[in-house]
Every structure is written in C-alpha cells, then in structure tokens.
C-alpha cells in the first residue's frame, strides 16, 4: 500500500546512496545526455512538474488497481460509497476530511465516456462531486454550488473523444488525461444522519455512455499492466512512474517545454525509462535535481501563502487554466492536501503555527482557538476545523474518536459567557466540563486545516483568497 507519509515526514532523499545501489549499466540515452548542469536542472523541474502526477497514480493504484492494498475502493468505472467518515485508519490520501462521507469512482475514459448521475438532494444539505484528472486539475463540478440540488445526468469524456453530449445530459466535462477521479462529498448533518446519507449515496450512478443510451458497447480498451506502487518503489523509481503515467496524458500547449526537457533524459514517448540503467554519474545528477525540486516545493509552501493570525491561506487548486504552467504551485497543492477544491468550492486555511508564529506542538503546550460571538467562518454550506498529525498529515487516533469540530456541532458546544466559542486544542482531555469542546491533538507536531465549504462571496468573506475581509482567529497557548 502506498502512502505519502514518508514524503511528508522526512526528506524524500535521505541519502543519495539509496538511489545508486544498482551497478551501472548501458544507457540508451547516454550519447545524447545533456551536460551535468542541464541534466540536474531538468530533473529538478521534472520532479516538481511530475510529483502531483505520480502522487495521483499512487492513489489510483491503491484505490482502483491493487485489491490487496488495504485501501482498495472499487474497479474502474464503478462507484464505492463510504457509509462513514474517514478516520486515522484511512492513509492513502493526506489531509482527508472527516466531515463528509466520501464516494469514489475512478474513471477509465479510453473506450468511451462515462455518465455520472446524481439524485435530487434536499435543500440545506451540501453535496459536491469534484472531477479531477491525472494532472490533478479540477476540470468539473456537480453539486449544490455548481449545478444545484435538483440532480441529473452528466458526462465525462477523455481528451481525444469527439462528439456532442446526447439528449438528457446536463453538462459535459472533458478530462486532460485518460483516467480521472470523481470524488463525492455528501454532508453528514449529525451522528444519527448516516442513514439519510446512505439513501443519497444509493442514488449516485456511474455507467458507460453505451449503457446509459442502451446502445452497443464499443471495443474494450487494451489491458494495462499497471506497475506496482509502494513508498520505496516511488522513491527509487520516481521518473519511471512519471514516464508510465504520461502515456495517458496528451501534452497540452503549456507542457511543450517541460515535456521536451524530460525527453532529453529519456522520460516520455519511446522506450520505457529505466533509472537503474543509467550510468552512475547520470543517476547522481538526477538525484540531486530531484532533491532541489523537493526543496523548491517546500520553500513555496513556506513563502508563497498569505499568513493570517498564524494560519497560511492560499489558493492551490484549480483547472489547467488556473495553474497555467505554474508547476510549483500545482505540486505545492498536492503536498498540502492532494485533491483539494477550487477556492470557490472550499477554502482552506492551513495551521502549523500559533498566533505568535511558533510551531504548534501538543507535547509542549495546550492551546485554545476562540471564535468571537457571531464571527464564525462565513459560508453558504458549513465549516470545520480538523486535526492531523503534524508529521504525516493523517488523522490521529484519540480516545473520543473525534477528528474535527464543525458547524453542525454548534448546538452541542458550550459557549462562553460573552457568546464566544472556545475550542480546546490539546493532547489530553481538558476535563469533563470542557470535553464537549475538545479537539484532540497529537502528542507532538500539530497540523490543522480549517475548511470553509462554499464560502460566501459577499463581505465578510475569506474570498478573494489572501485578501478577504474575514480572517480566522489565531491559536494561542492556553493560560
């Protein structure tokens, strides 16, 4: 099973020697190999460009290919409904939410389009279907904000498909890659609400266009021998996975430059890339470049987000036009929390620091987060504050099985005398009288994510990101 906890908890390449254990062998690229500076630069840019693509492949492999991964959901073009929220046992995706039971459908668009049908959902319950491709571009939305709660049929097509949407299809979405993910979020209104969520999930339908139309099935796409993915293989053979994934992703115009550079080191159309067949000197150049790429992504996350009261706020997710070839921004979004929403669908303040700028650490301090009376995150749907382990960015096991505090919980939470709300952020119980408002933290580094689903656009608002009139309150050391 593949997770990216290793990438997030320690340097991706602890020692270059790990990468170079294989003996030098012949290389088809040796004669045309660029000089050391260019090769290292290509590897750096290629790592930044390719990290989200490889991360996505790893999740797809765990969810839709490897039935023994421990995280397997369903084969391609079938939906898997989770009649639960995510917990610490869910490890394939970093920073998952625990607000909305998920449904997943990995789509193979090679043979024909896939039709996604959603039922009518009652007003007041938020739901969203986020459609994301192998480049980690959000290229389509269905749901409360985007299409309303009335339900309907929608079609997803691959990059090469030609034709018009048939009668009955409300909207057509085009993926830039041959494989895509439809991720469904259905709001859970409370602990006793799961049967209602399950009824909605039962109405989600995924089917090929031919089945939807009742026509003959087209010839099946060729079978694929998907390379096994686990954390050690990814670290040792990163460009081999990128080389494999790119065959299902036709180059867009803004990719021409990076694709041509990658071709110089043998990544792209042609013979499969084999890192361990490269001469030792070339492997060293590639390894050093990848290390620099890793550092560039971390630097972006540290410096290119807007700091607000200790939180970092940025817009890191969108479609191809949103990124417009900014591969570092795309990689930063994948590392911060792959499969994040466009900011108009959900905004994400990220929290690793207290109000004074010090790193949050549950082994050193207890903390509080206080919302003034009436100054909750301004949303059309709902908001939440979710706790993660600061090293792995995964949900943490805790004695009360609570991973977040969200707005549907407000009626049960205790308010202060002035009407404000204080959340107790600490590793141990704050006491029975305060446990209602306790957000259990790890006994070590803390990572918190505030989620504003369908944020309001009128003031006060967190939009536009980094310039909004509403600002999240800071986390402070408990007195």
C-alpha positions as CSV (number, residue, x, y, z in Angstrom):
1,X,0.0,0.0,0.0
2,X,1.3,3.4,-0.9
3,X,1.0,6.5,1.3
4,X,3.0,9.7,1.2
5,X,3.7,9.9,4.9
6,X,7.4,9.3,4.1
7,X,7.5,12.2,1.7
8,X,5.8,14.5,4.3
9,X,7.6,13.3,7.4
10,X,11.2,13.4,6.3
11,X,13.3,14.4,3.3
12,X,12.4,12.4,0.3
13,X,16.0,11.5,-0.4
14,X,17.7,11.0,3.0
15,X,20.9,9.9,1.2
16,X,21.6,9.8,-2.4
17,X,23.3,6.4,-1.9
18,X,19.9,4.8,-1.7
19,X,19.2,5.8,-5.3
20,X,22.5,4.5,-6.6
21,X,22.8,1.0,-5.2
22,X,22.4,-0.7,-8.6
23,X,25.5,-1.1,-10.6
24,X,26.0,1.0,-13.7
25,X,24.5,-0.4,-16.9
26,X,24.2,0.5,-20.5
27,X,22.0,3.5,-21.3
28,X,20.2,4.3,-24.5
29,X,20.3,8.0,-23.6
30,X,24.0,8.2,-22.8
31,X,25.1,9.6,-26.2
32,X,22.5,12.4,-26.1
33,X,22.6,13.1,-22.4
34,X,22.8,16.8,-21.5
35,X,25.7,18.2,-19.5
36,X,25.7,18.0,-15.7
37,X,24.1,21.4,-15.1
38,X,21.3,20.9,-17.6
39,X,20.6,17.3,-16.5
40,X,20.3,18.4,-12.9
41,X,18.0,21.3,-13.8
42,X,15.8,19.1,-15.9
43,X,15.5,16.6,-13.1
44,X,14.6,19.4,-10.7
45,X,11.9,20.9,-13.0
46,X,10.7,17.4,-13.9
47,X,10.3,16.4,-10.3
48,X,8.2,19.5,-9.5
49,X,6.2,19.0,-12.6
50,X,5.7,15.3,-12.1
51,X,5.1,15.0,-8.3
52,X,1.3,15.5,-8.4
53,X,1.0,13.1,-11.4
54,X,3.0,10.4,-9.5
55,X,1.1,11.0,-6.3
56,X,-2.2,10.7,-8.2
57,X,-1.0,7.5,-9.8
58,X,-0.1,6.1,-6.4
59,X,-3.6,6.8,-5.0
60,X,-5.3,5.4,-8.1
61,X,-3.2,2.2,-7.8
62,X,-4.2,1.8,-4.2
63,X,-7.9,2.6,-4.7
64,X,-8.7,1.1,-8.1
65,X,-6.0,-1.4,-9.1
66,X,-4.5,-3.3,-6.2
67,X,-7.2,-5.2,-4.4
68,X,-4.8,-6.1,-1.6
69,X,-3.7,-2.5,-0.9
70,X,-5.8,-2.2,2.2
71,X,-7.2,1.0,0.7
72,X,-8.9,-0.5,-2.3
73,X,-12.3,1.0,-3.2
74,X,-13.7,-0.3,-6.5
75,X,-12.5,-1.2,-10.0
76,X,-12.6,1.5,-12.7
77,X,-16.0,2.8,-13.7
78,X,-17.6,1.6,-10.5
79,X,-18.5,3.7,-7.5
80,X,-17.6,2.9,-3.9
81,X,-19.8,4.7,-1.3
82,X,-18.3,5.0,2.2
83,X,-21.1,4.9,4.8
84,X,-18.8,6.6,7.3
85,X,-16.5,9.5,7.7
86,X,-12.7,9.0,7.3
87,X,-10.6,8.1,10.4
88,X,-7.0,7.5,11.3
89,X,-7.2,4.2,9.5
90,X,-7.5,5.9,6.1
91,X,-4.0,6.5,5.0
92,X,-3.8,6.6,1.2
93,X,-4.7,10.3,0.9
94,X,-3.0,13.0,3.1
95,X,-5.3,15.5,4.9
96,X,-8.6,13.8,4.2
97,X,-11.7,15.5,5.5
98,X,-13.8,13.8,8.2
99,X,-16.9,15.9,7.6
100,X,-18.5,14.3,4.6
101,X,-18.7,10.6,3.8
102,X,-16.9,10.1,0.6
103,X,-17.8,8.2,-2.5
104,X,-15.2,7.4,-5.2
105,X,-15.3,6.5,-8.8
106,X,-12.1,6.1,-10.8
107,X,-12.9,6.6,-14.4
108,X,-11.2,4.9,-17.4
109,X,-12.2,7.1,-20.3
110,X,-10.3,5.3,-23.1
111,X,-13.1,3.3,-24.6
112,X,-16.0,5.7,-24.2
113,X,-17.3,8.5,-22.0
114,X,-18.7,7.8,-18.5
115,X,-22.1,9.2,-17.3
116,X,-22.4,10.3,-13.7
117,X,-26.0,10.5,-12.4
118,X,-26.9,12.2,-9.1
119,X,-30.3,12.2,-7.4
120,X,-32.1,15.2,-6.1
121,X,-30.8,16.2,-2.7
122,X,-32.9,18.1,-0.2
123,X,-32.2,21.8,0.2
124,X,-30.0,22.6,3.1
125,X,-27.7,19.6,2.6
126,X,-24.5,20.3,0.8
127,X,-23.0,17.8,-1.6
128,X,-20.4,18.1,-4.3
129,X,-18.8,15.9,-7.0
130,X,-15.3,17.0,-7.7
131,X,-14.0,15.7,-11.0
132,X,-10.2,15.6,-11.2
133,X,-7.8,14.2,-13.8
134,X,-4.4,12.6,-13.7
135,X,-2.7,16.0,-13.9
136,X,-4.6,16.9,-10.6
137,X,-6.7,19.5,-12.5
138,X,-10.2,20.1,-11.1
139,X,-12.0,20.1,-14.5
140,X,-15.6,19.8,-13.4
141,X,-18.0,20.1,-10.5
142,X,-21.5,18.8,-9.9
143,X,-23.4,19.7,-6.7
144,X,-25.0,22.3,-4.5
145,X,-22.9,25.2,-5.6
146,X,-22.1,24.3,-9.2
147,X,-25.3,22.7,-10.5
148,X,-27.8,22.8,-7.7
149,X,-29.5,20.1,-5.7
150,X,-32.0,19.0,-8.4
151,X,-30.0,16.1,-9.6
152,X,-29.4,15.0,-13.2
153,X,-27.0,13.2,-15.6
154,X,-23.5,14.5,-16.5
155,X,-20.9,13.1,-18.9
156,X,-17.2,12.9,-18.5
157,X,-15.1,12.4,-21.7
158,X,-11.4,11.7,-22.4
159,X,-9.0,14.1,-24.1
160,X,-9.4,12.5,-27.6
161,X,-13.2,11.9,-27.6
162,X,-15.1,13.6,-30.4
163,X,-18.9,14.2,-30.3
164,X,-21.7,16.0,-28.7
165,X,-23.5,15.3,-25.5
166,X,-26.7,13.3,-26.1
167,X,-30.1,14.4,-25.1
168,X,-30.6,14.2,-21.3
169,X,-27.0,15.1,-20.4
170,X,-27.0,18.4,-18.5
171,X,-23.3,19.1,-18.9
172,X,-20.2,17.5,-20.5
173,X,-16.8,17.7,-18.8
174,X,-13.5,17.0,-20.7
175,X,-10.5,15.4,-18.9
176,X,-7.0,16.2,-20.0
177,X,-6.0,12.6,-19.2
178,X,-7.4,9.1,-20.0
179,X,-8.0,8.4,-16.3
180,X,-9.9,10.6,-13.9
181,X,-11.4,10.6,-10.4
182,X,-14.9,11.6,-9.4
183,X,-14.8,12.3,-5.7
184,X,-18.2,12.8,-4.0
185,X,-18.7,14.6,-0.7
186,X,-22.1,14.3,1.0
187,X,-22.7,16.4,4.1
188,X,-23.4,14.5,7.3
189,X,-25.6,16.6,9.5
190,X,-25.0,14.7,12.7
191,X,-24.2,11.3,14.2
192,X,-27.7,10.0,13.5
193,X,-27.8,11.2,10.0
194,X,-25.9,8.4,8.3
195,X,-29.0,6.5,7.0
196,X,-30.0,9.7,5.2
197,X,-26.6,10.0,3.6
198,X,-26.7,6.3,2.6
199,X,-30.0,6.9,0.8
200,X,-28.4,9.8,-1.2
201,X,-25.3,7.7,-2.0
202,X,-27.6,4.9,-3.3
203,X,-28.8,7.3,-5.9
204,X,-25.2,8.0,-7.3
205,X,-24.8,6.1,-10.5
206,X,-21.7,5.6,-12.7
207,X,-22.1,3.9,-16.1
208,X,-20.5,4.0,-19.6
209,X,-22.3,6.1,-22.2
210,X,-23.4,3.0,-24.1
211,X,-25.2,1.6,-21.1
212,X,-26.8,5.0,-20.5
213,X,-28.1,5.1,-24.1
214,X,-28.8,1.4,-24.4
215,X,-26.5,1.0,-27.4
216,X,-23.9,-1.5,-28.4
217,X,-20.7,-1.5,-26.3
218,X,-17.6,-0.3,-28.1
219,X,-14.5,-2.4,-28.2
220,X,-12.7,-2.5,-24.9
221,X,-9.6,-0.5,-24.3
222,X,-6.4,-2.6,-24.1
223,X,-5.5,-4.1,-20.8
224,X,-2.8,-2.3,-18.9
225,X,0.0,-3.8,-16.8
226,X,0.0,-1.2,-14.0
227,X,3.4,-1.0,-12.3
228,X,3.2,-1.9,-8.6
229,X,3.5,1.2,-6.4
230,X,4.7,1.4,-2.8
231,X,6.6,4.1,-1.0
232,X,10.1,2.6,-1.5
233,X,9.5,2.0,-5.2
234,X,8.2,5.5,-5.7
235,X,11.3,7.0,-4.1
236,X,13.7,4.8,-6.0
237,X,12.0,5.0,-9.4
238,X,10.1,8.3,-9.5
239,X,10.7,9.1,-13.1
240,X,9.7,5.6,-14.2
241,X,6.3,6.2,-12.7
242,X,6.1,9.6,-14.3
243,X,7.2,8.1,-17.7
244,X,4.4,5.5,-17.3
245,X,1.7,8.0,-16.4
246,X,2.5,10.5,-19.1
247,X,1.4,8.0,-21.8
248,X,-2.2,8.6,-20.7
249,X,-1.8,12.4,-20.6
250,X,-1.5,14.1,-24.0
251,X,0.6,17.2,-23.7
252,X,-1.2,20.5,-23.5
253,X,0.4,23.5,-25.2
254,X,1.8,24.8,-21.9
255,X,3.6,21.5,-21.4
256,X,5.6,21.5,-24.6
257,X,8.7,23.0,-22.9
258,X,8.8,20.6,-19.9
259,X,8.0,17.6,-22.0
260,X,10.8,18.4,-24.4
261,X,13.2,18.8,-21.5
262,X,12.1,15.5,-20.0
263,X,12.7,13.8,-23.3
264,X,16.4,14.7,-23.1
265,X,16.8,12.4,-20.1
266,X,14.6,9.7,-21.6
267,X,11.2,10.4,-20.0
268,X,8.3,10.4,-22.4
269,X,7.4,8.7,-25.6
270,X,9.6,5.9,-26.7
271,X,11.3,3.1,-24.7
272,X,10.3,2.9,-21.0
273,X,12.5,4.9,-18.7
274,X,14.8,2.8,-16.5
275,X,16.6,4.8,-13.9
276,X,18.9,2.0,-12.8
277,X,20.1,1.5,-16.4
278,X,21.7,5.0,-16.3
279,X,25.4,5.4,-15.7
280,X,26.2,6.3,-12.1
281,X,27.1,9.9,-12.9
282,X,23.7,10.5,-14.6
283,X,21.9,8.9,-11.6
284,X,23.7,11.3,-9.3
285,X,22.6,14.3,-11.5
286,X,19.0,13.1,-11.5
287,X,19.0,12.5,-7.7
288,X,20.5,15.9,-6.9
289,X,17.9,17.6,-9.2
290,X,15.1,15.8,-7.5
291,X,16.4,16.9,-4.1
292,X,16.4,20.5,-5.3
293,X,12.9,20.1,-6.6
294,X,11.7,18.8,-3.3
295,X,13.3,21.9,-1.6
296,X,11.6,24.2,-4.1
297,X,8.2,22.8,-3.2
298,X,8.7,23.2,0.5
299,X,10.0,26.7,0.0
300,X,6.9,27.6,-2.0
301,X,4.6,26.3,0.8
302,X,6.6,28.3,3.4
303,X,6.8,31.6,1.5
304,X,4.0,31.9,-1.1
305,X,1.0,31.7,1.1
306,X,-0.7,34.6,2.9
307,X,-0.1,34.5,6.7
308,X,-3.1,35.5,8.7
309,X,-3.1,35.1,12.5
310,X,-0.7,32.1,12.3
311,X,-2.7,30.4,9.5
312,X,-1.5,30.2,6.0
313,X,-4.1,30.9,3.3
314,X,-3.7,30.3,-0.4
315,X,-5.4,29.1,-3.5
316,X,-3.6,26.0,-4.6
317,X,-6.2,24.0,-6.5
318,X,-8.0,24.6,-9.9
319,X,-8.2,23.6,-13.5
320,X,-5.4,23.8,-16.2
321,X,-6.1,27.5,-16.8
322,X,-5.8,28.2,-13.1
323,X,-2.2,26.8,-12.9
324,X,-1.2,28.0,-16.4
325,X,2.0,26.1,-16.3
326,X,3.0,27.0,-12.7
327,X,4.2,23.5,-11.8
328,X,5.5,24.6,-8.4
329,X,2.0,25.8,-7.3
330,X,0.5,22.6,-8.6
331,X,3.0,20.5,-6.7
332,X,2.5,22.6,-3.5
333,X,-1.2,22.0,-3.6
334,X,-0.7,18.2,-3.9
335,X,1.7,18.2,-1.0
336,X,-0.6,20.4,1.2
337,X,-3.5,18.1,0.5
338,X,-4.0,16.4,-2.8
339,X,-7.5,16.6,-4.3
340,X,-8.2,20.0,-2.7
341,X,-11.1,22.0,-4.1
342,X,-11.2,25.2,-6.0
343,X,-11.4,28.1,-3.6
344,X,-15.0,29.0,-4.7
345,X,-16.0,25.4,-3.6
346,X,-13.9,25.3,-0.4
347,X,-11.3,27.5,1.2
348,X,-8.5,26.1,3.3
349,X,-6.5,28.0,6.0
350,X,-3.6,25.7,6.9
351,X,-2.3,25.8,10.5
352,X,1.1,24.8,11.8
353,X,1.7,28.0,13.9
354,X,0.2,29.8,16.8
355,X,-0.7,33.5,16.8
356,X,2.8,34.4,17.8
357,X,4.3,32.4,14.9
358,X,5.6,29.5,17.0
359,X,5.2,25.9,15.7
360,X,2.2,24.1,17.2
361,X,3.3,21.1,19.3
362,X,1.0,19.1,21.5
363,X,3.9,17.7,23.6
364,X,4.8,21.2,24.7
365,X,1.6,23.2,25.1
366,X,-2.1,23.1,25.3
367,X,-3.9,25.6,23.0
368,X,-7.2,27.3,22.5
369,X,-8.9,28.6,19.4
370,X,-11.7,31.1,20.1
371,X,-14.3,32.4,17.7
372,X,-15.9,35.7,18.8
373,X,-19.7,35.8,19.0
374,X,-21.2,35.6,15.5
375,X,-17.7,35.6,13.9
376,X,-17.7,32.1,12.6
377,X,-16.3,31.3,9.1
378,X,-18.7,32.8,6.6
379,X,-20.1,30.0,4.4
380,X,-23.1,29.0,2.4
381,X,-22.7,25.4,3.4
382,X,-20.7,24.6,6.6
383,X,-17.2,24.9,8.1
384,X,-14.9,22.7,10.2
385,X,-11.5,22.6,11.9
386,X,-9.8,19.3,11.5
387,X,-6.8,17.9,13.4
388,X,-3.9,16.0,11.8
389,X,-0.6,14.6,12.9
390,X,2.0,17.3,12.0
391,X,4.4,14.7,10.6
392,X,2.2,12.6,8.4
393,X,-0.8,14.9,7.8
394,X,-3.1,12.0,8.6
395,X,-6.0,11.9,11.1
396,X,-4.9,10.8,14.6
397,X,-6.3,8.1,16.8
398,X,-7.7,9.6,20.0
399,X,-9.8,8.4,23.0
400,X,-13.1,10.1,21.9
401,X,-12.8,9.3,18.2
402,X,-13.1,13.0,17.3
403,X,-11.2,14.4,14.4
404,X,-12.8,17.7,14.0
405,X,-15.2,20.3,15.3
406,X,-17.6,21.7,12.7
407,X,-20.6,24.0,12.4
408,X,-23.2,21.2,12.6
409,X,-21.9,20.6,16.1
410,X,-22.6,24.1,17.3
411,X,-25.8,23.4,19.2
412,X,-24.0,20.9,21.4
413,X,-20.9,23.0,22.0
414,X,-20.6,25.1,25.1
415,X,-20.4,28.9,24.6
416,X,-18.6,31.4,26.9
417,X,-20.5,34.0,28.9
418,X,-19.9,36.6,26.1
419,X,-21.3,34.3,23.5
420,X,-17.8,33.3,22.0
421,X,-16.8,29.7,21.3
422,X,-13.5,28.3,22.6
423,X,-12.1,25.1,21.2
424,X,-9.5,23.3,23.4
425,X,-6.7,22.0,21.2
426,X,-4.5,19.6,23.3
427,X,-3.4,16.0,23.5
428,X,-5.0,15.2,26.8
429,X,-8.6,15.9,28.0
430,X,-9.2,19.4,29.2
431,X,-11.5,18.0,31.9
432,X,-15.0,16.6,31.7
433,X,-16.6,20.0,31.9
434,X,-14.7,21.2,28.7
435,X,-14.5,17.9,26.8
436,X,-17.5,18.9,24.7
437,X,-15.3,21.5,23.0
438,X,-12.1,19.4,22.9
439,X,-10.3,18.8,19.6
440,X,-7.8,16.1,20.4
441,X,-4.3,16.9,19.2
442,X,-1.2,14.7,18.7
443,X,1.5,14.5,21.4
444,X,3.9,16.2,19.1
445,X,3.7,18.4,15.9
446,X,0.2,19.7,15.1
447,X,-1.2,20.3,11.6
448,X,-4.7,21.8,11.5
449,X,-6.9,22.6,8.5
450,X,-9.9,24.9,8.6
451,X,-12.4,24.2,5.8
452,X,-15.0,26.6,4.5
453,X,-17.3,24.8,2.2
454,X,-18.9,27.0,-0.4
455,X,-17.5,30.2,1.1
456,X,-19.6,33.3,0.9
457,X,-18.5,35.9,-1.6
458,X,-20.1,39.0,0.0
459,X,-18.3,40.7,2.9
460,X,-17.3,39.4,5.3
461,X,-15.7,36.7,3.2
462,X,-12.4,34.8,3.0
463,X,-12.5,35.5,-0.7
464,X,-10.6,36.5,-2.6
465,X,-8.0,34.3,-1.1
466,X,-5.4,36.2,0.8
467,X,-7.3,39.5,0.6
468,X,-10.7,38.6,2.2
469,X,-12.3,40.7,4.9
470,X,-12.9,37.7,7.2
471,X,-9.8,36.4,9.0
472,X,-9.5,33.2,11.0
473,X,-8.7,33.7,14.7
474,X,-5.3,32.7,15.9
475,X,-4.4,29.6,18.0
476,X,-3.0,30.7,21.4
477,X,-1.2,28.9,24.2
478,X,-3.7,28.0,26.9
479,X,-3.5,30.1,30.1
